[in-house]
């Protein structure tokens, strides 16, 4: 436990190319199964790991909410993570994972913590086609050997929190309160986001702004499409701005993360002026510093439609000023 905690701050600053660190933990045994599954969460989302403290349960609070904990004077809601995914912990709920997500703090109760591993994003595969649970966003292969069966299920924290406490978030822009976007006819927004609920909110938000958009589940999928569109633009002798208005990307994604996607765009002579806006639940000054280092044109925390609109306007206005 001490080894995990003392290095959390260092690990959240990891910015190696297309790499990240995953905290591995266990929730118990799924119904009708004997073996405990290994789960994972990106260390970027962790604030700290603490032993289970005394909890206070408010009136009317129901599962999967366990109660609230007082952690160094801060009152934090506690979520029964095994109950969310359908597991039964054999030894009880012993550990709290305190997380920061989209400007909110919450704690997830788990049975035990196993390890922290450093992985390439290429070792993480989108889970939408192969896993039934809506709470799993991807599957991490913990060894470089493609034949290895040592796997961890990466939780979709956004989906879990959305299901437990549906946010009162407006995804519609009031057309009377905003100015229209000056986009070239036929140009689209390229969006990369692995969370289903986040993709849905982004799609509704962009539609309300009258911005045509193409959604992608991974950074690699988005990058491959961007390269394909760039080839078409070159063949037609047209600037890339005729086809791509801007790129909107998450940071955490299977196969290729948002930092690497941004770097790929900014290092390409033909693509470098495409505005890139990072839209992430990973808030904090460290992440904003990383955004500046990779050359992104904007950063907005999930999910506030007015801030997203303002970030898009700012990035497009800046590109117009540079291009004259």
Steps between C-alpha positions, in 0.01 A plus 500: 500500500773748596691430179189572292424822680842663511547477123153606383598863438803402291305251294222744413762712322599223260509639147702243310391446142171308491559355848310510827476326835216278612403424859391136529246398763246230583131522576425140592333218312238556228171314533524133395878522461779380725795715395541865594542735204775759486382856440689817417474878517739757355726645771427845353152476654628409848552752773587254773448149638385464861387220733123485542401771752176520701205589277188702564188399308254776426126441513366363175843401369477172308743258335745543340555805720661384824503833679734792548851506642688780673850491354718770655203731540354446153162328474515249213224272367594131498384259228483122542691403184447122534124562512523708182670224298325205664777357720501373857819579698620198702687701761281810505550854378843591632636781282378834366621632165451877520461636147469838335276505198360797311550738793339266752650276766362159593630178652455145373502218756695192383610173655876525441770673297750286308754710313575798278622410151637716221352420161498616141159612382545252216456229766148625568214395272152647478255271675176600331482195274625237743371590848133511595534733799427868431744585781809368320660732246804292399710191565867538594748229407748511787786334311647595163451145380186507282430139600492585872170453680598727790236765458333780694158653441525881488199670654302772328484741794296748297228245432493380862461849642245595234287197590516561875454878500377616157650845451280800441701607199365698212614365163300750294630839397254788506532637146395844620795518739785394270659597173511247217817312413677604182567156353577417140220309325572128532753537784436277802613467859699184565418370848690231694334376820482146639222552756150437360333752728759769422469435125124535525525833683761631255293398201190672637701808591668532160170439322346785700786720375428389140850356472519184281697235688648155458537291818786256571545262793882511516776743421644257249168474316482880484863529384449247221195691379686833518781357285245371250330839479839671463586274205172594333564872556849475353373308198240771439751781555295640788605618849413269789274773643258428214437158651587513874374795705668387822580192709341440840670226700488331836832421673441145622426268209583145391769448235610866484450772758406862438851630566644278227218584259567871555875458452444306177286782362729783608814330365349450155571794267168463317291460818678721752255791471195285575369623837508229768289536813543254784181415687575298810387404848865510603501849642782672687803717428726205419275388217462855369880526490512178295242643262718803434809283448340296222377813323123467547296811422258466788407303810159464660389276786201270445221590457380858483348597167563875532867450582535257211338747262732777621808277457399413142442866411836598652690231309331580168550874546869448573544290186321765290726773640814299412379415150377849436 
